[in-house]
Structures are given as structure tokens and as C-alpha cells.
Amino acid sequence: MENRRSTTSKTPSHGNPMSSSKLNTELNNVARNTDDTNKARSLVASGADLSSTNGPSWRHTPLHQAAYHGRYEMANTLIELGAPLNLHSNPCGRGSTGIPLELARGGGHTRIADMIQQAMNGSKSTLKSSPDPYKVCDAGTIRLVNRNSMQAVRLLPETVASLKSGSPTSLSLMGSQNFIGPKWLNPRDAWGQWSYIDLGCGINNSSSAMTVTWDGNFIIWNNLHGEYVFDISMWKIEEGNHLVLVKGIGEKVHNTKNEGDNKGRKFTINTDGTISPQSNNNLCLGAAMPVSGAVDFSMSGWTGYNSRFNGLYKVSDKKSDEGFPVYTHMPTEGMGAGSDWCRLWYHKGCWRIGHMHWTDNDKERCCAFTSSGPIIASNLTGQIWLDFGREGCNQDHGIPGTGFVEKGHGREIRCACEVVEAECLLASMTATAPGRDKVEVKKCAKCCLTFPKTVNFCAECGNEVESEWVVVEMEEVKMAVASMI
């Protein structure tokens, strides 16, 4: 699908200082804040300097930015274009010299670090031709459910037989969610002790599905990041908890399978195709799907300390008040960058941003909120947000009415929300019955943008959008769905 924005349009800086020219500033912002590799190529072709930086305080080139913020495809493209690999910069606590390799490695972006290391070793020419060894399965989340639940996932009989024989196999499932696999490509770091990737499910090409073995206890995945095993998050063997792939690092490097640290890592492959923790055979792996009727969107407009709230918000399988979904957000900068802690949820007439644990046990507490009333989150453009106004761990949050305004700390912020174009198209196309050649969408007459039929206002200009039936070939629908997974 074509990108609707011109490659000459200005990319939001999100607080990034200017470079030595408008062209170089644009390239630095594109590398830092987007995954638009086509625009990066166009800017370099127009004369943007890959060695230019964002000023003397930071000295970050475009490759430094992509490495720091975990943008694999952008970093790969910049290396292909000839970006310098050894320039020093402000290390921001991620090493001693601040070269791109240190910025990637210090942020837990091991896949980018490995790629840069290969390039530094003279293997750059092999990067583009080496395919990803697996694809993500992010249509749903793998959680523990009761074995009698409709959400329970079951392996195909031939998959069960392969696992019990000790043979490598992909986790092929019965039903519409064809595979279990990693929800994202790059491992994340937990307390410097564990490297982890959440487990998801989704339709995938069998040639690129993750391959595992079962040794009678551990479900083992060997990949370019090393050996990982299935694990129940935080070892809470209870219904609703999610599962991850985990590997010990740092002081836990030898503890992946050690008795003291494997309380949620031993599994049984049942004869009915379900997978249960050995400590509770009444539970098994299940697929929790995202809340229907909502779409992913991107938020912008935050500056300073809370610029960490800019970026993509993805619909999760959890619900908040009035049936609205809880959204997940992965900050790429500032406090908590690179950690999966940030959530957006609706409670008592307000959309709130804060820690994942507050969505269950402390719903009023947040880092920022907007008194929007019951509107979908992707339509929050123009709403006034208040943040707590203080900075630092355990000091940047409170409860609206007791810490945001009365104490004089709150600051007003106006943010823009933009529906992710691919998600918009996917939601529109899959909302109709199979075989139909028309889909209902909403269109903005002013901006000529298309939205799912559940959207009432344009994310670009705020005008009301109108229903329209669009004729599509069903093959295009299949291609659109395939491009999202």
C-alpha cells in the first residue's frame, strides 16, 4: 500500500535538535522517529549527509538514532547506503564511546547490534540477502486458560507426534490461528537478568514459522539470539497470565533451565493437543484476541520528559471501562524506553496513560489523562491532556484531582492521533462477510483519507467523516491481510 505522505513533508522532531541543514535535519528525524526507509533513501539521494549529526551535545548521526531507538529496518537501510559505523557520540549511558554498536547493545536491541557488528567485520554485503529466520505472530496473545475454555489452542496431531518424538517442528494449531510464535522480533531486557519475547499467535507462512523442540520438560527455541524456552510470566501459574520466550543473561546466564529459576517453564504436551504447565494440568495455553471494533493508532505532540508517550498504540486483548480496549505502547525514548510497561486505558470518563499494573489494580492512577468522555482513543486528536508535571521514577504519576491541577504541577498538552493506515484498511476489509466485493468505510471529504466504518471523525483534520461503499477485489483483501502479519 502506498504511503499517503509525501517524502518531502516535514517529519516531527519530537524534541530532536536541528542538524547542519534542513535536509540533514529531516534525515535525522526520519531515522529517529519513523520506519520510512523509502524516505531515508530519497533524502540521501537528494544530498542528505549520512555523517551529519543532531548537534554538538548529542552528535548522533542517522545510524546512531536508528540504533538507539531500535529501528532495525532503518539501521539496515542506512548501513546499505554507507552510513559510518565508528563515529563517537554522546553514549547516553550506553557505553563509553557512543558508537552505534554500543547504543544498540545498551538498549537491548541485540538484533541491530548483531547486524552492525557484522557490518563492522566486513560482512555488510550479506545482510540484505539473509532472510529473517522467522516472522512475528501478533494477531493474538498466548495466555493460560482453563483446558475446557473456547480459547484453548490445540496442536495438530502430527505436531504432537513430532514434539513427543523430540523432532524439531513448528507449533501448528487447529482452527484459524495457525501458529504459535514470537510477538516481536527483537528480545527485550528485564532487569539485566532475562532476555524475553512475548508469545503470540497468528496466521504465518510455514516456511518462516518458529521451530521448537520438547525435551519432556522444556519447549526450546534456538534462534539467532540463542536458546530460549517457554515461560509463564513472573511464574504466576494462574488463569489469564501471559507467556513469554525467555533466556538468562547477566548473572542469570546459566539459569534458563536451572531448578531454582524454572518454576513456570516445564510443560506437558497433552494427548488432546493442548499444552499445560506441569504444575497445573487444569490450565493450558490459549489464544486471547484483540478487542474487536478498534484499530491501532499513533499519537504525537508530547515534548520533554513525556515525549516517551509519542508513537504507536496497539489494541490489546484486555478491556477497560465501557468495553474500550486497553492499548499497549512501547516507549522508544526517555524513562522506561525499550520496556513493555506503558498502557492507555479508559476509566471514569478519562483516557489515561500509565503503568500496565494500574489497569488492573489502581485504574485511577496515571502519568497523564484527558477528560474526553466515551470516544474511541484513535479519535482523541485535539483533546487537552494533563500530565503530572513531575519527573523521575515513582514521582511522575498521581490520581487526577489530587495531584495534577490543585498542586500546580499539571501542564496542558494537545496531541494528535493518527490511525495506522494499514490497520485502517485491514479493519475495513475484514469487517464484511467473506466473498463480498464491497466494503463500507468512512471517508473525509477534506483530506481524502479512509477510515474503518467505526470511526466518526478524521484523525487528520477532526472533521466528521461519511460512510462510503468501496469496491475491492477479494484478492486485494487477502494481500492486505498478508501484509499485516
C-alpha positions, 0 to 999 in steps of 0.5 A, a space after each residue: 500500500 502506498 504511503 499517503 505522505 509525501 517524502 518531502 513533508 516535514 517529519 516531527 522532531 519530537 524534541 530532536 535538535 536541528 542538524 547542519 541543514 534542513 535536509 540533514 535535519 529531516 534525515 535525522 528525524 526520519 531515522 529517529 522517529 519513523 520506519 520510512 526507509 523509502 524516505 531515508 533513501 530519497 533524502 540521501 539521494 537528494 544530498 542528505 549527509 549520512 555523517 551529519 549529526 543532531 548537534 554538538 551535545 548529542 552528535 548522533 548521526 542517522 545510524 546512531 538514532 536508528 540504533 538507539 531507538 531500535 529501528 532495525 529496518 532503518 539501521 539496515 537501510 542506512 548501513 546499505 547506503 554507507 552510513 559510518 559505523 565508528 563515529 563517537 557520540 554522546 553514549 547516553 549511558 550506553 557505553 563509553 564511546 557512543 558508537 552505534 554498536 554500543 547504543 544498540 547493545 545498551 538498549 537491548 536491541 541485540 538484533 541491530 547490534 548483531 547486524 552492525 557488528 557484522 557490518 563492522 567485520 566486513 560482512 555488510 554485503 550479506 545482510 540484505 540477502 539473509 532472510 529473517 529466520 522467522 516472522 512475528 505472530 501478533 494477531 493474538 496473545 498466548 495466555 493460560 486458560 482453563 483446558 475446557 475454555 473456547 480459547 484453548 489452542 490445540 496442536 495438530 496431531 502430527 505436531 504432537 507426534 513430532 514434539 513427543 518424538 523430540 523432532 524439531 517442528 513448528 507449533 501448528 494449531 487447529 482452527 484459524 490461528 495457525 501458529 504459535 510464535 514470537 510477538 516481536 522480533 527483537 528480545 527485550 531486557 528485564 532487569 539485566 537478568 532475562 532476555 524475553 519475547 512475548 508469545 503470540 499467535 497468528 496466521 504465518 507462512 510455514 516456511 518462516 514459522 518458529 521451530 521448537 523442540 520438547 525435551 519432556 520438560 522444556 519447549 526450546 527455541 534456538 534462534 539467532 539470539 540463542 536458546 530460549 524456552 517457554 515461560 509463564 510470566 513472573 511464574 504466576 501459574 494462574 488463569 489469564 497470565 501471559 507467556 513469554 520466550 525467555 533466556 538468562 543473561 547477566 548473572 542469570 546466564 546459566 539459569 534458563 533451565 536451572 531448578 531454582 529459576 524454572 518454576 513456570 517453564 516445564 510443560 506437558 504436551 497433552 494427548 488432546 493437543 493442548 499444552 499445560 504447565 506441569 504444575 497445573 494440568 487444569 490450565 493450558 495455553 490459549 489464544 486471547 484476541 484483540 478487542 474487536 471494533 478498534 484499530 491501532 493508532 499513533 499519537 504525537 505532540 508530547 515534548 520533554 520528559 513525556 515525549 516517551 508517550 509519542 508513537 504507536 498504540 496497539 489494541 490489546 486483548 484486555 478491556 477497560 471501562 465501557 468495553 474500550 480496549 486497553 492499548 499497549 505502547 512501547 516507549 522508544 525514548 526517555 524513562 522506561 524506553 525499550 520496556 513493555 510497561 506503558 498502557 492507555 486505558 479508559 476509566 471514569 470518563 478519562 483516557 489515561 496513560 500509565 503503568 500496565 499494573 494500574 489497569 488492573 489494580 489502581 485504574 485511577 492512577 496515571 502519568 497523564 489523562 484527558 477528560 474526553 468522555 466515551 470516544 474511541 482513543 484513535 479519535 482523541 486528536 485535539 483533546 487537552 491532556 494533563 500530565 503530572 508535571 513531575 519527573 523521575 521514577 515513582 514521582 511522575 504519576 498521581 490520581 487526577 484531582 489530587 495531584 495534577 491541577 490543585 498542586 500546580 504541577 499539571 501542564 496542558 498538552 494537545 496531541 494528535 492521533 493518527 490511525 495506522 493506515 494499514 490497520 485502517 484498511 485491514 479493519 475495513 476489509 475484514 469487517 464484511 462477510 467473506 466473498 463480498 466485493 464491497 466494503 463500507 468505510 468512512 471517508 473525509 471529504 477534506 483530506 481524502 483519507 479512509 477510515 474503518 466504518 467505526 470511526 466518526 471523525 478524521 484523525 487528520 483534520 477532526 472533521 466528521 467523516 461519511 460512510 462510503 461503499 468501496 469496491 475491492 477485489 477479494 484478492 486485494 483483501 487477502 494481500 492486505 491481510 498478508 501484509 499485516 502479519 
